[in-house]
Amino acid sequence: MLSIVIPVYNEQESLQALHRELSDVAAAEAYELDVIFVDDGSTDGSWRRIEELAAGDHRVRGIRFRRNFGKAAALSAGFSQARGELVITLDADLQDDPEEIPRFLAEMQKGLDVVSGWKKVRHDPWHKVGPSRVFNWLVSAVTGVRLHDHNCGMKCYRREIFDEVRLYGELHRFVPVLAAARGYRVGELVIRHRPRRFGRSKYGVTRIIKGFLDLLTVKFLTGFGQRPQHLLGTLGLASFFLGLVGLICLAGLWVTSRLIPGLEPVHLYQHFPAVIYSVALLLLGGQLMSMGFVAELLIAYHGPDVKPYSIAQRVGPVDPAAEAGSRE
């Protein structure tokens, strides 16, 4: 069974055509489909259209949010209901071509766990394409997961990934990065990108700022999620050391100016800014290290129920008691 998760936000004009294209691909390739439409608080007739599709096709299911919660929430809800071992995500605006699905599955058969689409030739305005390319380069450079199109909505995943990767906020575009941090294998596939036929883009300039902040969050989660003191403590020690050196130098100047005859006495008020900066660095260093200790305590005793490792395979009998104890 192949699950298709489709976030929907004011897409009533395209849903019927998208369902028809998915059905054609499934019939041609003999797929057993599980189609999940997630209405993310649409204000048009999208939900009514989903109800009609579900009434006429037992493979279609729908989830309706009370309001708009964002794409990550919609995908998370869809993943929680997916019944297939493989999950395909695509946007509902018909810019993603369902005929690419067989190619995604062929890539997955090569041993990959995530295949991300790459819209190499895009049919979007320049003010979307330019910032997107800069953002994709930045994500690849910061995270080390080299993809040309992290934002592409068409991706294929193994269902098991979402037992370990939790989506919230706007982290949906970083699922390949989060999966790679857990040891899953990530690949990329050049796909066809079709011109927009209905509606308008849901993203604006603010996405760049939000995306950069999310990138910092992902970098922290993947690099220091289980050891926050390594980052906060390092920054804290560096700040504390600089402040301490500054105060020692100022104290040395004050002492030597009074012990060595002929030297003009040094008054600390003459170096008041340096004193303030040194004390501020000392306090900042102490605060960062304290935050690191608190973060370590939260992870140790109140952290999420996600293991700090990922098991690829097992062999031999599994002790149910030991497995239950590890979960506790």
C-alpha positions as CSV (number, residue, x, y, z in Angstrom):
1,M,0.0,0.0,0.0
2,L,1.2,3.5,-0.9
3,S,0.0,6.4,1.2
4,I,-0.4,9.8,-0.4
5,V,-0.6,12.8,2.1
6,I,-1.8,16.0,0.6
7,P,-2.1,19.3,2.6
8,V,-5.0,21.4,1.3
9,Y,-5.5,25.1,1.8
10,N,-8.1,26.8,-0.4
11,E,-7.6,24.4,-3.3
12,Q,-11.1,23.4,-4.3
13,E,-10.5,24.0,-8.0
14,S,-7.7,21.5,-8.3
15,L,-8.7,18.6,-6.0
16,Q,-10.9,16.7,-8.5
17,A,-8.2,16.9,-11.2
18,L,-5.5,15.8,-8.7
19,H,-7.6,12.9,-7.6
20,R,-8.2,11.8,-11.2
21,E,-4.4,12.0,-12.0
22,L,-3.6,9.9,-8.9
23,S,-6.2,7.3,-9.9
24,D,-4.8,7.1,-13.4
25,V,-1.3,6.5,-12.1
26,A,-2.5,3.9,-9.6
27,A,-4.4,2.0,-12.3
28,A,-1.5,2.1,-14.7
29,E,1.0,0.9,-12.1
30,A,-1.3,-1.4,-10.1
31,Y,-0.8,0.6,-6.8
32,E,-3.0,0.1,-3.8
33,L,-3.6,3.7,-2.8
34,D,-4.3,5.3,0.5
35,V,-5.0,9.0,-0.2
36,I,-5.3,11.4,2.8
37,F,-6.4,15.0,2.2
38,V,-5.7,17.3,5.2
39,D,-7.8,20.5,5.0
40,D,-5.7,23.1,6.9
41,G,-8.5,25.5,7.7
42,S,-9.7,26.3,4.2
43,T,-12.2,29.1,3.8
44,D,-13.5,28.0,0.3
45,G,-15.2,24.8,-0.7
46,S,-12.2,22.5,-0.3
47,W,-13.7,20.4,2.5
48,R,-16.9,19.9,0.6
49,R,-14.9,18.7,-2.4
50,I,-12.9,16.3,-0.2
51,E,-16.2,14.9,1.2
52,E,-17.4,14.3,-2.4
53,L,-14.2,12.5,-3.3
54,A,-14.3,10.3,-0.2
55,A,-17.9,9.4,-0.8
56,G,-17.1,8.2,-4.4
57,D,-13.7,6.5,-3.6
58,H,-13.1,4.3,-0.6
59,R,-9.3,5.0,-1.0
60,V,-9.8,8.6,-0.1
61,R,-9.9,9.9,3.5
62,G,-10.1,13.5,4.8
63,I,-9.0,15.3,7.9
64,R,-10.3,18.8,8.6
65,F,-8.6,21.3,11.0
66,R,-10.7,23.8,12.9
67,R,-8.4,26.6,11.7
68,N,-5.2,27.1,9.7
69,F,-2.4,25.4,11.7
70,G,0.3,25.4,9.0
71,K,1.7,22.8,6.6
72,A,3.8,21.0,9.2
73,A,0.8,20.3,11.3
74,A,-1.2,19.1,8.2
75,L,1.6,16.8,7.2
76,S,2.0,15.5,10.8
77,A,-1.8,14.7,10.9
78,G,-1.6,12.9,7.6
79,F,1.5,10.9,8.6
80,S,-0.2,9.7,11.8
81,Q,-3.0,8.2,9.7
82,A,-0.9,6.8,6.8
83,R,-1.3,3.0,6.4
84,G,1.4,2.4,3.8
85,E,5.0,1.5,4.4
86,L,5.9,4.3,1.9
87,V,4.4,7.8,2.1
88,I,4.4,10.3,-0.8
89,T,3.7,14.0,-0.1
90,L,2.7,16.5,-2.8
91,D,1.0,19.8,-2.9
92,A,-2.6,20.2,-4.0
93,D,-2.1,22.9,-6.5
94,L,-1.3,20.6,-9.4
95,Q,2.3,21.9,-9.8
96,D,3.5,18.5,-8.6
97,D,3.0,15.8,-11.2
98,P,1.6,12.5,-9.9
99,E,3.2,10.7,-12.9
100,E,6.5,11.1,-11.1
101,I,5.5,8.7,-8.4
102,P,6.9,5.6,-10.1
103,R,10.3,7.3,-10.4
104,F,10.2,8.1,-6.7
105,L,9.5,4.4,-5.8
106,A,12.3,3.3,-8.1
107,E,14.7,5.5,-6.2
108,M,13.5,4.1,-2.9
109,Q,14.2,0.6,-4.1
110,K,17.9,1.6,-4.3
111,G,18.0,1.5,-0.5
112,L,17.1,5.1,0.2
113,D,14.8,6.2,3.1
114,V,13.9,9.6,1.8
115,V,13.8,10.9,-1.7
116,S,13.3,14.6,-2.2
117,G,12.1,16.2,-5.4
118,W,14.2,18.8,-7.2
119,K,12.3,21.2,-9.4
120,K,15.3,21.9,-11.6
121,V,13.3,23.9,-14.1
122,R,10.8,26.1,-12.1
123,H,7.7,27.9,-13.4
124,D,7.6,30.4,-10.6
125,P,8.3,34.2,-10.6
126,W,11.9,35.3,-10.1
127,H,11.2,36.8,-6.7
128,K,10.4,33.3,-5.5
129,V,13.1,31.4,-7.4
130,G,16.0,33.6,-6.3
131,P,15.5,33.6,-2.6
132,S,14.7,29.9,-2.7
133,R,18.0,29.1,-4.3
134,V,19.9,31.1,-1.7
135,F,18.0,29.4,1.1
136,N,18.6,25.9,-0.3
137,W,22.3,26.7,-0.6
138,L,22.4,28.0,3.0
139,V,20.6,24.9,4.3
140,S,22.9,22.5,2.5
141,A,26.0,24.4,3.8
142,V,24.8,24.6,7.4
143,T,23.4,21.1,7.8
144,G,25.6,19.1,5.4
145,V,22.6,17.5,3.7
146,R,23.2,18.5,0.1
147,L,19.9,18.9,-1.7
148,H,19.1,21.4,-4.4
149,D,15.5,21.9,-3.3
150,H,14.7,21.5,0.4
151,N,11.4,23.3,-0.1
152,C,10.0,20.9,-2.7
153,G,6.6,19.6,-1.5
154,M,6.9,16.3,-3.4
155,K,8.9,13.8,-1.4
156,C,8.8,10.1,-0.6
157,Y,9.5,8.7,2.9
158,R,9.5,5.4,4.7
159,R,6.7,5.5,7.2
160,E,8.9,4.5,10.1
161,I,10.8,7.8,9.9
162,F,7.9,9.6,11.6
163,D,8.1,7.4,14.7
164,E,11.4,9.3,15.4
165,V,11.0,12.7,13.7
166,R,8.5,15.0,15.2
167,L,7.1,17.9,13.1
168,Y,6.0,21.2,14.6
169,G,6.2,24.9,13.7
170,E,7.4,25.1,10.1
171,L,9.9,22.3,10.2
172,H,8.3,20.3,7.3
173,R,10.9,21.5,4.8
174,F,13.7,20.1,7.0
175,V,12.4,16.5,7.3
176,P,15.3,15.2,5.1
177,V,17.8,17.0,7.4
178,L,16.1,15.6,10.6
179,A,16.0,12.1,9.1
180,A,19.6,12.2,8.0
181,A,20.6,13.2,11.6
182,R,18.9,10.0,12.7
183,G,21.0,7.9,10.2
184,Y,18.4,7.6,7.4
185,R,19.7,7.7,3.8
186,V,18.5,10.7,1.8
187,G,18.5,11.1,-2.0
188,E,17.2,13.5,-4.6
189,L,15.3,13.2,-7.9
190,V,14.8,15.8,-10.6
191,I,11.1,16.1,-11.3
192,R,8.9,18.0,-13.6
193,H,7.4,21.3,-12.2
194,R,4.2,22.4,-13.8
195,P,2.9,26.0,-14.1
196,R,0.3,27.1,-11.6
197,R,-3.2,26.7,-13.0
198,F,-5.4,27.7,-10.0
199,G,-5.1,29.9,-7.0
200,R,-2.0,31.7,-5.8
201,S,1.1,31.0,-3.8
202,K,0.7,30.7,-0.1
203,Y,4.2,32.0,0.7
204,G,5.5,35.5,0.9
205,V,8.8,37.4,1.8
206,T,8.3,36.6,5.5
207,R,9.1,32.9,4.7
208,I,12.8,33.9,4.3
209,I,13.0,35.2,7.8
210,K,11.0,32.3,9.3
211,G,13.1,29.8,7.2
212,F,16.4,31.2,8.6
213,L,15.2,31.0,12.2
214,D,13.9,27.4,11.6
215,L,17.3,26.6,10.1
216,L,19.0,27.7,13.3
217,T,16.5,25.6,15.3
218,V,17.2,22.5,13.1
219,K,21.0,23.0,13.4
220,F,20.7,23.1,17.2
221,L,18.4,20.1,17.3
222,T,20.5,17.9,15.0
223,G,23.8,19.0,16.4
224,F,23.2,19.5,20.1
225,G,19.7,18.2,20.8
226,Q,21.1,15.6,23.2
227,R,24.0,17.6,24.5
228,P,23.0,21.3,24.7
229,Q,25.8,22.0,27.2
230,H,28.4,21.4,24.5
231,L,27.2,24.5,22.7
232,L,25.9,26.7,25.5
233,G,28.8,25.7,27.8
234,T,31.4,26.4,25.1
235,L,30.0,29.8,24.4
236,G,29.7,30.5,28.1
237,L,33.3,29.5,28.8
238,A,34.6,31.6,26.0
239,S,32.6,34.6,27.2
240,F,33.6,34.0,30.8
241,F,37.3,33.7,29.8
242,L,37.3,36.9,27.8
243,G,35.7,38.8,30.7
244,L,38.1,37.4,33.2
245,V,41.1,38.3,31.0
246,G,39.8,41.8,30.6
247,L,39.4,42.3,34.4
248,I,42.9,40.8,35.1
249,C,44.5,43.2,32.5
250,L,42.7,46.2,34.1
251,A,43.7,45.1,37.6
252,G,47.3,44.6,36.4
253,L,47.4,48.1,35.0
254,W,46.1,49.6,38.2
255,V,48.6,47.7,40.4
256,T,51.7,48.3,38.3
257,S,50.9,52.0,38.0
258,R,51.1,52.2,41.7
259,L,54.1,50.0,42.4
260,I,56.5,51.3,39.7
261,P,57.9,54.7,40.5
262,G,57.5,57.3,37.9
263,L,54.4,55.8,36.3
264,E,51.2,57.9,36.3
265,P,48.6,56.3,38.5
266,V,45.8,54.5,36.5
267,H,42.2,55.1,37.6
268,L,39.6,52.5,36.7
269,Y,37.1,55.2,35.8
270,Q,39.4,56.1,32.9
271,H,38.7,52.6,31.5
272,F,35.1,52.5,32.6
273,P,33.8,51.0,29.2
274,A,36.4,48.2,29.4
275,V,35.3,47.4,33.0
276,I,31.6,47.3,32.0
277,Y,32.3,45.0,29.0
278,S,34.5,42.7,31.0
279,V,31.9,42.3,33.8
280,A,29.1,41.8,31.2
281,L,31.1,39.0,29.5
282,L,31.6,37.4,32.9
283,L,27.9,37.5,33.7
284,L,26.9,36.4,30.2
285,G,29.3,33.4,30.4
286,G,27.8,32.4,33.7
287,Q,24.3,32.6,32.4
288,L,25.1,30.6,29.3
289,M,26.7,27.8,31.4
290,S,23.7,27.9,33.8
291,M,21.3,27.6,30.8
292,G,23.3,24.6,29.6
293,F,23.0,22.8,32.9
294,V,19.2,23.5,33.0
295,A,18.8,22.2,29.5
296,E,20.8,19.0,30.4
297,L,18.5,18.4,33.4
298,L,15.4,18.9,31.2
299,I,16.6,16.4,28.7
300,A,17.7,13.9,31.3
301,Y,14.5,13.9,33.3
302,H,11.8,15.5,31.2
303,G,12.9,15.0,27.6
304,P,10.6,13.7,24.9
305,D,10.2,9.9,24.5
306,V,12.6,9.7,21.5
307,K,15.6,7.5,21.9
308,P,19.0,9.0,21.2
309,Y,19.6,6.3,18.6
310,S,17.9,4.7,15.6
311,I,17.8,1.0,14.9
312,A,18.0,-0.1,11.3
313,Q,17.6,-3.9,11.7
314,R,17.2,-6.6,14.3
315,V,18.2,-10.2,14.3
316,G,17.3,-12.9,16.8
317,P,14.5,-12.8,19.4
318,V,13.5,-9.6,21.1
319,D,12.9,-9.6,24.8
320,P,9.6,-7.8,25.3
321,A,10.3,-6.9,28.9
322,A,13.7,-5.3,28.0
323,E,12.0,-3.4,25.1
324,A,9.3,-2.1,27.4
325,G,11.9,-1.1,30.0
326,S,13.9,0.9,27.4
327,R,10.7,2.8,26.4
328,E,10.1,3.7,30.1
